[in-house]
């Protein structure tokens, strides 16, 4: 995160948002699948990109982390960002535009 210009407070806040601030010094390769996913989302929280492309972002996440993800997406969209999510899980996103591929149209 520091490589992209983030400061220590921004980094800690992003890690705390996903409940992994105590793992800040642990190499990512030693983290569980869920912890690695939370780390990826914390990195995303500090990304300057207007468009986020998320592929199955809820894999290996518990309910608290999914709620943090939904909050993060809403915040990004509120600030003019756009998010494209490919998922098999229903997400409680505000006003999503849904495009269903490869299955029955509902």
N, CA, C and O atoms as CSV, one atom per row, in Angstrom:
chain,resi,resn,atom,element,x,y,z
A,1,UNK,N,N,0.820,-1.181,0.000
A,1,UNK,CA,C,0.000,0.000,0.000
A,1,UNK,C,C,0.870,1.253,0.000
A,1,UNK,O,O,0.519,2.271,-0.596
A,2,UNK,N,N,1.999,1.159,0.673
A,2,UNK,CA,C,2.900,2.319,0.696
A,2,UNK,C,C,3.474,2.592,-0.686
A,2,UNK,O,O,3.771,3.742,-1.009
A,3,UNK,N,N,3.639,1.554,-1.514
A,3,UNK,CA,C,4.163,1.751,-2.862
A,3,UNK,C,C,3.239,2.616,-3.702
A,3,UNK,O,O,3.689,3.280,-4.635
A,4,UNK,N,N,1.955,2.613,-3.381
A,4,UNK,CA,C,0.977,3.433,-4.115
A,4,UNK,C,C,0.742,4.774,-3.446
A,4,UNK,O,O,-0.209,5.478,-3.784
A,5,UNK,N,N,1.583,5.128,-2.519
A,5,UNK,CA,C,1.459,6.436,-1.889
A,5,UNK,C,C,0.645,6.456,-0.610
A,5,UNK,O,O,0.417,7.526,-0.045
A,6,UNK,N,N,0.202,5.302,-0.142
A,6,UNK,CA,C,-0.550,5.250,1.109
A,6,UNK,C,C,0.363,5.506,2.298
A,6,UNK,O,O,1.534,5.128,2.291
A,7,UNK,N,N,-0.180,6.143,3.302
A,7,UNK,CA,C,0.615,6.355,4.512
A,7,UNK,C,C,0.253,5.288,5.532
A,7,UNK,O,O,-0.637,4.471,5.296
A,8,UNK,N,N,0.936,5.296,6.652
A,8,UNK,CA,C,0.716,4.284,7.676
A,8,UNK,C,C,-0.705,4.264,8.199
A,8,UNK,O,O,-1.265,3.194,8.436
A,9,UNK,N,N,-1.303,5.452,8.384
A,9,UNK,CA,C,-2.675,5.525,8.910
A,9,UNK,C,C,-3.674,4.938,7.914
A,9,UNK,O,O,-4.592,4.215,8.299
A,10,UNK,N,N,-3.486,5.257,6.630
A,10,UNK,CA,C,-4.374,4.728,5.595
A,10,UNK,C,C,-4.285,3.211,5.547
A,10,UNK,O,O,-5.299,2.522,5.429
A,11,UNK,N,N,-3.080,2.705,5.638
A,11,UNK,CA,C,-2.858,1.264,5.595
A,11,UNK,C,C,-3.505,0.571,6.784
A,11,UNK,O,O,-4.210,-0.425,6.617
A,12,UNK,N,N,-3.271,1.087,7.977
A,12,UNK,CA,C,-3.840,0.496,9.187
A,12,UNK,C,C,-5.364,0.562,9.144
A,12,UNK,O,O,-6.035,-0.396,9.526
A,13,UNK,N,N,-5.913,1.681,8.683
A,13,UNK,CA,C,-7.371,1.821,8.597
A,13,UNK,C,C,-7.956,0.808,7.615
A,13,UNK,O,O,-9.009,0.227,7.878
A,14,UNK,N,N,-7.280,0.594,6.489
A,14,UNK,CA,C,-7.764,-0.376,5.503
A,14,UNK,C,C,-7.711,-1.796,6.066
A,14,UNK,O,O,-8.637,-2.581,5.866
A,15,UNK,N,N,-6.637,-2.120,6.763
A,15,UNK,CA,C,-6.522,-3.450,7.371
A,15,UNK,C,C,-7.569,-3.623,8.475
A,15,UNK,O,O,-8.180,-4.685,8.596
A,16,UNK,N,N,-7.772,-2.581,9.273
A,16,UNK,CA,C,-8.752,-2.646,10.359
A,16,UNK,C,C,-10.166,-2.814,9.819
A,16,UNK,O,O,-10.989,-3.498,10.426
A,17,UNK,N,N,-10.442,-2.203,8.700
A,17,UNK,CA,C,-11.773,-2.309,8.104
A,17,UNK,C,C,-12.142,-3.770,7.855
A,17,UNK,O,O,-13.309,-4.153,7.943
A,18,UNK,N,N,-11.123,-4.580,7.542
A,18,UNK,CA,C,-11.361,-5.999,7.282
A,18,UNK,C,C,-10.863,-6.898,8.411
A,18,UNK,O,O,-10.743,-8.111,8.238
A,19,UNK,N,N,-10.573,-6.300,9.565
A,19,UNK,CA,C,-10.259,-7.064,10.765
A,19,UNK,C,C,-8.926,-7.787,10.757
A,19,UNK,O,O,-8.773,-8.813,11.419
A,20,UNK,N,N,-7.959,-7.263,10.015
A,20,UNK,CA,C,-6.653,-7.943,9.956
A,20,UNK,C,C,-5.484,-7.023,10.322
A,20,UNK,O,O,-4.342,-7.294,9.950
A,21,UNK,N,N,-5.764,-5.946,11.041
A,21,UNK,CA,C,-4.700,-5.011,11.402
A,21,UNK,C,C,-3.617,-5.668,12.255
A,21,UNK,O,O,-2.461,-5.248,12.214
A,22,UNK,N,N,-3.974,-6.683,13.019
A,22,UNK,CA,C,-2.980,-7.361,13.861
A,22,UNK,C,C,-2.045,-8.248,13.040
A,22,UNK,O,O,-1.043,-8.744,13.555
A,23,UNK,N,N,-2.373,-8.447,11.770
A,23,UNK,CA,C,-1.553,-9.293,10.891
A,23,UNK,C,C,-0.677,-8.471,9.948
A,23,UNK,O,O,-0.120,-9.012,8.994
A,24,UNK,N,N,-0.555,-7.192,10.203
A,24,UNK,CA,C,0.150,-6.290,9.289
A,24,UNK,C,C,1.587,-6.719,8.995
A,24,UNK,O,O,2.082,-6.491,7.891
A,25,UNK,N,N,2.249,-7.326,9.949
A,25,UNK,CA,C,3.648,-7.708,9.764
A,25,UNK,C,C,3.826,-9.154,9.289
A,25,UNK,O,O,4.952,-9.602,9.073
A,26,UNK,N,N,2.724,-9.878,9.130
A,26,UNK,CA,C,2.790,-11.277,8.708
A,26,UNK,C,C,2.868,-11.339,7.182
A,26,UNK,O,O,2.051,-10.715,6.505
A,27,UNK,N,N,3.838,-12.084,6.622
A,27,UNK,CA,C,3.898,-12.207,5.162
A,27,UNK,C,C,2.603,-12.812,4.611
A,27,UNK,O,O,2.044,-13.739,5.198
A,28,UNK,N,N,2.142,-12.289,3.499
A,28,UNK,CA,C,0.872,-12.734,2.910
A,28,UNK,C,C,0.863,-14.234,2.645
A,28,UNK,O,O,-0.187,-14.868,2.753
A,29,UNK,N,N,1.997,-14.809,2.305
A,29,UNK,CA,C,2.046,-16.244,1.992
A,29,UNK,C,C,1.702,-17.121,3.197
A,29,UNK,O,O,1.366,-18.295,3.039
A,30,UNK,N,N,1.786,-16.542,4.410
A,30,UNK,CA,C,1.484,-17.300,5.617
A,30,UNK,C,C,0.032,-17.142,6.073
A,30,UNK,O,O,-0.384,-17.777,7.042
A,31,UNK,N,N,-0.726,-16.314,5.392
A,31,UNK,CA,C,-2.115,-16.069,5.778
A,31,UNK,C,C,-3.043,-17.151,5.238
A,31,UNK,O,O,-2.734,-17.808,4.244
A,32,UNK,N,N,-4.171,-17.328,5.896
A,32,UNK,CA,C,-5.190,-18.267,5.412
A,32,UNK,C,C,-5.844,-17.683,4.165
A,32,UNK,O,O,-5.617,-16.521,3.830
A,33,UNK,N,N,-6.648,-18.477,3.483
A,33,UNK,CA,C,-7.340,-18.003,2.275
A,33,UNK,C,C,-8.233,-16.804,2.587
A,33,UNK,O,O,-8.252,-15.832,1.832
A,34,UNK,N,N,-8.961,-16.867,3.680
A,34,UNK,CA,C,-9.829,-15.757,4.061
A,34,UNK,C,C,-9.043,-14.509,4.416
A,34,UNK,O,O,-9.443,-13.398,4.069
A,35,UNK,N,N,-7.928,-14.686,5.106
A,35,UNK,CA,C,-7.086,-13.547,5.462
A,35,UNK,C,C,-6.463,-12.922,4.214
A,35,UNK,O,O,-6.358,-11.699,4.117
A,36,UNK,N,N,-6.049,-13.759,3.260
A,36,UNK,CA,C,-5.500,-13.232,2.007
A,36,UNK,C,C,-6.560,-12.461,1.229
A,36,UNK,O,O,-6.262,-11.432,0.622
A,37,UNK,N,N,-7.795,-12.955,1.246
A,37,UNK,CA,C,-8.877,-12.246,0.557
A,37,UNK,C,C,-9.131,-10.909,1.240
A,37,UNK,O,O,-9.324,-9.897,0.568
A,38,UNK,N,N,-9.134,-10.897,2.560
A,38,UNK,CA,C,-9.314,-9.640,3.301
A,38,UNK,C,C,-8.176,-8.668,2.984
A,38,UNK,O,O,-8.408,-7.468,2.835
A,39,UNK,N,N,-6.964,-9.176,2.883
A,39,UNK,CA,C,-5.816,-8.338,2.535
A,39,UNK,C,C,-6.003,-7.732,1.148
A,39,UNK,O,O,-5.744,-6.546,0.947
A,40,UNK,N,N,-6.448,-8.533,0.202
A,40,UNK,CA,C,-6.684,-8.023,-1.155
A,40,UNK,C,C,-7.738,-6.915,-1.144
A,40,UNK,O,O,-7.601,-5.920,-1.856
A,41,UNK,N,N,-8.772,-7.084,-0.350
A,41,UNK,CA,C,-9.812,-6.059,-0.271
A,41,UNK,C,C,-9.307,-4.806,0.444
A,41,UNK,O,O,-9.699,-3.693,0.095
A,42,UNK,N,N,-8.445,-4.982,1.434
A,42,UNK,CA,C,-7.834,-3.824,2.101
A,42,UNK,C,C,-6.968,-3.055,1.108
A,42,UNK,O,O,-6.965,-1.824,1.110
A,43,UNK,N,N,-6.244,-3.766,0.270
A,43,UNK,CA,C,-5.454,-3.101,-0.778
A,43,UNK,C,C,-6.371,-2.334,-1.716
A,43,UNK,O,O,-6.081,-1.201,-2.101
A,44,UNK,N,N,-7.469,-2.958,-2.075
A,44,UNK,CA,C,-8.440,-2.317,-2.958
A,44,UNK,C,C,-8.953,-1.019,-2.346
A,44,UNK,O,O,-9.158,-0.034,-3.055
A,45,UNK,N,N,-9.158,-1.016,-1.048
A,45,UNK,CA,C,-9.672,0.166,-0.356
A,45,UNK,C,C,-8.748,1.365,-0.509
A,45,UNK,O,O,-9.193,2.507,-0.387
A,46,UNK,N,N,-7.478,1.125,-0.771
A,46,UNK,CA,C,-6.515,2.218,-0.924
A,46,UNK,C,C,-6.195,2.499,-2.386
A,46,UNK,O,O,-5.391,3.382,-2.685
A,47,UNK,N,N,-6.819,1.754,-3.304
A,47,UNK,CA,C,-6.521,1.906,-4.730
A,47,UNK,C,C,-7.162,3.167,-5.294
A,47,UNK,O,O,-8.312,3.473,-4.980
A,48,UNK,N,N,-6.426,3.901,-6.126
A,48,UNK,CA,C,-6.970,5.118,-6.701
A,48,UNK,C,C,-7.844,4.891,-7.948
A,48,UNK,O,O,-8.369,5.857,-8.503
A,49,UNK,N,N,-8.006,3.676,-8.387
A,49,UNK,CA,C,-8.748,3.386,-9.620
A,49,UNK,C,C,-10.229,3.726,-9.489
A,49,UNK,O,O,-10.841,3.467,-8.452
A,50,UNK,N,N,-10.804,4.308,-10.544
A,50,UNK,CA,C,-12.245,4.612,-10.552
A,50,UNK,C,C,-13.065,3.360,-10.779
A,50,UNK,O,O,-14.178,3.245,-10.265
A,51,UNK,N,N,-12.528,2.412,-11.548
A,51,UNK,CA,C,-13.262,1.189,-11.862
A,51,UNK,C,C,-12.597,0.013,-11.166
A,51,UNK,O,O,-11.401,-0.233,-11.320
A,52,UNK,N,N,-13.408,-0.710,-10.395
A,52,UNK,CA,C,-12.933,-1.931,-9.751
A,52,UNK,C,C,-13.580,-3.113,-10.446
A,52,UNK,O,O,-14.795,-3.126,-10.643
A,53,UNK,N,N,-12.783,-4.106,-10.819
A,53,UNK,CA,C,-13.273,-5.351,-11.387
A,53,UNK,C,C,-13.042,-6.446,-10.352
A,53,UNK,O,O,-11.899,-6.775,-10.036
A,54,UNK,N,N,-14.127,-7.008,-9.826
A,54,UNK,CA,C,-14.028,-7.993,-8.752
A,54,UNK,C,C,-14.563,-9.332,-9.227
A,54,UNK,O,O,-15.707,-9.421,-9.673
A,55,UNK,N,N,-13.754,-10.364,-9.136
A,55,UNK,CA,C,-14.145,-11.709,-9.524
A,55,UNK,C,C,-14.321,-12.551,-8.271
A,55,UNK,O,O,-13.352,-12.848,-7.572
A,56,UNK,N,N,-15.558,-12.935,-7.989
A,56,UNK,CA,C,-15.888,-13.748,-6.813
A,56,UNK,C,C,-15.252,-13.172,-5.540
A,56,UNK,O,O,-14.504,-13.869,-4.855
A,57,UNK,N,N,-15.543,-11.918,-5.226
A,57,UNK,CA,C,-14.873,-11.275,-4.085
A,57,UNK,C,C,-15.257,-11.829,-2.722
A,57,UNK,O,O,-14.574,-11.546,-1.738
A,58,UNK,N,N,-16.326,-12.606,-2.635
A,58,UNK,CA,C,-16.754,-13.102,-1.321
A,58,UNK,C,C,-16.220,-14.491,-0.985
A,58,UNK,O,O,-16.496,-15.009,0.097
A,59,UNK,N,N,-15.469,-15.096,-1.882
A,59,UNK,CA,C,-14.916,-16.430,-1.624
A,59,UNK,C,C,-14.029,-16.379,-0.381
A,59,UNK,O,O,-13.172,-15.504,-0.265
A,60,UNK,N,N,-14.229,-17.293,0.526
A,60,UNK,CA,C,-13.446,-17.447,1.762
A,60,UNK,C,C,-13.692,-16.335,2.781
A,60,UNK,O,O,-12.920,-16.193,3.729
A,61,UNK,N,N,-14.752,-15.547,2.601
A,61,UNK,CA,C,-15.055,-14.484,3.563
A,61,UNK,C,C,-16.200,-14.873,4.477
A,61,UNK,O,O,-17.137,-15.558,4.066
A,62,UNK,N,N,-16.115,-14.428,5.728
A,62,UNK,CA,C,-17.228,-14.618,6.656
A,62,UNK,C,C,-18.209,-13.452,6.497
A,62,UNK,O,O,-17.980,-12.539,5.704
A,63,UNK,N,N,-19.295,-13.497,7.255
A,63,UNK,CA,C,-20.342,-12.478,7.121
A,63,UNK,C,C,-19.828,-11.074,7.413
A,63,UNK,O,O,-20.216,-10.124,6.733
A,64,UNK,N,N,-18.977,-10.931,8.396
A,64,UNK,CA,C,-18.457,-9.606,8.747
A,64,UNK,C,C,-17.626,-9.023,7.603
A,64,UNK,O,O,-17.731,-7.834,7.299
A,65,UNK,N,N,-16.815,-9.847,6.981
A,65,UNK,CA,C,-15.993,-9.370,5.871
A,65,UNK,C,C,-16.847,-9.050,4.646
A,65,UNK,O,O,-16.555,-8.098,3.921
A,66,UNK,N,N,-17.897,-9.835,4.408
A,66,UNK,CA,C,-18.812,-9.542,3.295
A,66,UNK,C,C,-19.496,-8.199,3.547
A,66,UNK,O,O,-19.643,-7.395,2.626
A,67,UNK,N,N,-19.911,-7.957,4.776
A,67,UNK,CA,C,-20.530,-6.665,5.125
A,67,UNK,C,C,-19.540,-5.518,4.903
A,67,UNK,O,O,-19.924,-4.458,4.409
A,68,UNK,N,N,-18.281,-5.723,5.261
A,68,UNK,CA,C,-17.261,-4.692,5.043
A,68,UNK,C,C,-17.054,-4.457,3.552
A,68,UNK,O,O,-16.856,-3.319,3.125
A,69,UNK,N,N,-17.098,-5.521,2.761
A,69,UNK,CA,C,-16.974,-5.397,1.312
A,69,UNK,C,C,-18.134,-4.587,0.737
A,69,UNK,O,O,-17.923,-3.679,-0.067
A,70,UNK,N,N,-19.341,-4.911,1.143
A,70,UNK,CA,C,-20.520,-4.192,0.644
A,70,UNK,C,C,-20.426,-2.710,1.013
A,70,UNK,O,O,-20.752,-1.846,0.198
A,71,UNK,N,N,-19.986,-2.416,2.224
A,71,UNK,CA,C,-19.797,-1.036,2.658
A,71,UNK,C,C,-18.736,-0.335,1.818
A,71,UNK,O,O,-18.913,0.818,1.425
A,72,UNK,N,N,-17.647,-1.022,1.547
A,72,UNK,CA,C,-16.561,-0.464,0.741
A,72,UNK,C,C,-17.044,-0.147,-0.673
A,72,UNK,O,O,-16.743,0.919,-1.211
A,73,UNK,N,N,-17.790,-1.069,-1.269
A,73,UNK,CA,C,-18.326,-0.859,-2.620
A,73,UNK,C,C,-19.271,0.343,-2.631
A,73,UNK,O,O,-19.199,1.181,-3.530
A,74,UNK,N,N,-20.153,0.429,-1.640
A,74,UNK,CA,C,-21.088,1.554,-1.566
A,74,UNK,C,C,-20.335,2.880,-1.434
A,74,UNK,O,O,-20.695,3.868,-2.074
A,75,UNK,N,N,-19.310,2.897,-0.619
A,75,UNK,CA,C,-18.509,4.106,-0.429
A,75,UNK,C,C,-17.812,4.503,-1.725
A,75,UNK,O,O,-17.786,5.679,-2.086
A,76,UNK,N,N,-17.250,3.525,-2.421
A,76,UNK,CA,C,-16.559,3.783,-3.690
A,76,UNK,C,C,-17.528,4.362,-4.712
A,76,UNK,O,O,-17.211,5.328,-5.406
A,77,UNK,N,N,-18.715,3.762,-4.798
A,77,UNK,CA,C,-19.723,4.251,-5.745
A,77,UNK,C,C,-20.222,5.642,-5.363
A,77,UNK,O,O,-20.488,6.460,-6.244
A,78,UNK,N,N,-20.351,5.918,-4.090
A,78,UNK,CA,C,-20.802,7.230,-3.628
A,78,UNK,C,C,-19.823,8.334,-3.996
A,78,UNK,O,O,-20.204,9.498,-4.118
A,79,UNK,N,N,-18.557,7.962,-4.171
A,79,UNK,CA,C,-17.527,8.925,-4.549
A,79,UNK,C,C,-17.262,8.913,-6.051
A,79,UNK,O,O,-16.214,9.379,-6.500
A,80,UNK,N,N,-18.207,8.383,-6.829
A,80,UNK,CA,C,-18.094,8.418,-8.286
A,80,UNK,C,C,-17.422,7.222,-8.914
A,80,UNK,O,O,-17.233,7.194,-10.130
A,81,UNK,N,N,-17.056,6.236,-8.122
A,81,UNK,CA,C,-16.416,5.047,-8.666
A,81,UNK,C,C,-17.432,4.070,-9.234
A,81,UNK,O,O,-18.630,4.173,-8.969
A,82,UNK,N,N,-16.944,3.133,-10.008
A,82,UNK,CA,C,-17.779,2.084,-10.579
A,82,UNK,C,C,-17.182,0.733,-10.205
A,82,UNK,O,O,-15.968,0.590,-10.061
A,83,UNK,N,N,-18.057,-0.248,-10.053
A,83,UNK,CA,C,-17.617,-1.584,-9.652
A,83,UNK,C,C,-18.327,-2.614,-10.521
A,83,UNK,O,O,-19.550,-2.581,-10.658
A,84,UNK,N,N,-17.557,-3.527,-11.108
A,84,UNK,CA,C,-18.126,-4.653,-11.836
A,84,UNK,C,C,-17.775,-5.911,-11.049
A,84,UNK,O,O,-16.604,-6.197,-10.797
A,85,UNK,N,N,-18.809,-6.658,-10.667
A,85,UNK,CA,C,-18.620,-7.839,-9.836
A,85,UNK,C,C,-19.121,-9.069,-10.578
A,85,UNK,O,O,-20.265,-9.106,-11.031
A,86,UNK,N,N,-18.263,-10.070,-10.700
A,86,UNK,CA,C,-18.675,-11.371,-11.216
A,86,UNK,C,C,-18.784,-12.296,-10.012
A,86,UNK,O,O,-17.801,-12.527,-9.308
A,87,UNK,N,N,-19.983,-12.825,-9.776
A,87,UNK,CA,C,-20.183,-13.630,-8.580
A,87,UNK,C,C,-21.334,-14.603,-8.750
A,87,UNK,O,O,-22.233,-14.385,-9.563
A,88,UNK,N,N,-21.298,-15.671,-7.984
A,88,UNK,CA,C,-22.405,-16.620,-7.909
A,88,UNK,C,C,-23.244,-16.366,-6.656
A,88,UNK,O,O,-24.294,-16.981,-6.469
A,89,UNK,N,N,-22.778,-15.464,-5.810
A,89,UNK,CA,C,-23.454,-15.146,-4.559
A,89,UNK,C,C,-24.263,-13.863,-4.708
A,89,UNK,O,O,-23.808,-12.905,-5.334
A,90,UNK,N,N,-25.438,-13.846,-4.143
A,90,UNK,CA,C,-26.229,-12.608,-4.121
A,90,UNK,C,C,-25.580,-11.644,-3.137
A,90,UNK,O,O,-25.269,-12.015,-2.005
A,91,UNK,N,N,-25.380,-10.419,-3.570
A,91,UNK,CA,C,-24.808,-9.390,-2.705
A,91,UNK,C,C,-25.836,-8.284,-2.515
A,91,UNK,O,O,-26.524,-7.898,-3.460
A,92,UNK,N,N,-25.938,-7.785,-1.315
A,92,UNK,CA,C,-26.915,-6.749,-0.989
A,92,UNK,C,C,-26.364,-5.371,-1.350
A,92,UNK,O,O,-26.144,-4.528,-0.480
A,93,UNK,N,N,-26.145,-5.159,-2.644
A,93,UNK,CA,C,-25.637,-3.873,-3.116
A,93,UNK,C,C,-26.796,-2.952,-3.436
A,93,UNK,O,O,-27.825,-3.398,-3.944
A,94,UNK,N,N,-26.637,-1.668,-3.142
A,94,UNK,CA,C,-27.668,-0.682,-3.454
A,94,UNK,C,C,-27.737,-0.453,-4.956
A,94,UNK,O,O,-26.719,-0.196,-5.599
A,95,UNK,N,N,-28.922,-0.546,-5.504
A,95,UNK,CA,C,-29.206,-0.250,-6.901
A,95,UNK,C,C,-28.228,-0.890,-7.889
A,95,UNK,O,O,-27.643,-0.185,-8.711
A,96,UNK,N,N,-28.043,-2.190,-7.824
A,96,UNK,CA,C,-27.132,-2.816,-8.790
A,96,UNK,C,C,-27.803,-2.928,-10.160
A,96,UNK,O,O,-29.026,-3.027,-10.265
A,97,UNK,N,N,-26.994,-2.911,-11.180
A,97,UNK,CA,C,-27.454,-3.258,-12.516
A,97,UNK,C,C,-26.950,-4.671,-12.729
A,97,UNK,O,O,-25.742,-4.910,-12.713
A,98,UNK,N,N,-27.864,-5.611,-12.928
A,98,UNK,CA,C,-27.489,-7.021,-12.987
A,98,UNK,C,C,-27.580,-7.532,-14.411
A,98,UNK,O,O,-28.584,-7.337,-15.096
A,99,UNK,N,N,-26.523,-8.185,-14.842
A,99,UNK,CA,C,-26.456,-8.840,-16.137
A,99,UNK,C,C,-26.166,-10.310,-15.849
A,99,UNK,O,O,-25.117,-10.641,-15.295
A,100,UNK,N,N,-27.072,-11.169,-16.215
A,100,UNK,CA,C,-26.895,-12.606,-15.974
A,100,UNK,C,C,-26.398,-13.262,-17.247
A,100,UNK,O,O,-26.972,-13.069,-18.319
A,101,UNK,N,N,-25.334,-14.033,-17.130
A,101,UNK,CA,C,-24.745,-14.704,-18.277
A,101,UNK,C,C,-24.815,-16.212,-18.116
A,101,UNK,O,O,-24.633,-16.729,-17.014
A,102,UNK,N,N,-25.074,-16.912,-19.190
A,102,UNK,CA,C,-24.976,-18.358,-19.206
A,102,UNK,C,C,-25.992,-19.099,-18.365
A,102,UNK,O,O,-25.683,-20.185,-17.875
A,103,UNK,N,N,-27.164,-18.581,-18.177
A,103,UNK,CA,C,-28.172,-19.264,-17.395
A,103,UNK,C,C,-29.532,-18.662,-17.626
A,103,UNK,O,O,-29.684,-17.736,-18.423
A,104,UNK,N,N,-30.513,-19.177,-16.940
A,104,UNK,CA,C,-31.867,-18.638,-17.099
A,104,UNK,C,C,-31.924,-17.177,-16.686
A,104,UNK,O,O,-31.351,-16.778,-15.672
A,105,UNK,N,N,-32.615,-16.398,-17.476
A,105,UNK,CA,C,-32.794,-14.991,-17.155
A,105,UNK,C,C,-33.916,-14.840,-16.156
A,105,UNK,O,O,-35.012,-15.353,-16.378
A,106,UNK,N,N,-33.666,-14.143,-15.057
A,106,UNK,CA,C,-34.692,-13.959,-14.027
A,106,UNK,C,C,-35.114,-12.517,-13.951
A,106,UNK,O,O,-35.971,-12.167,-13.140
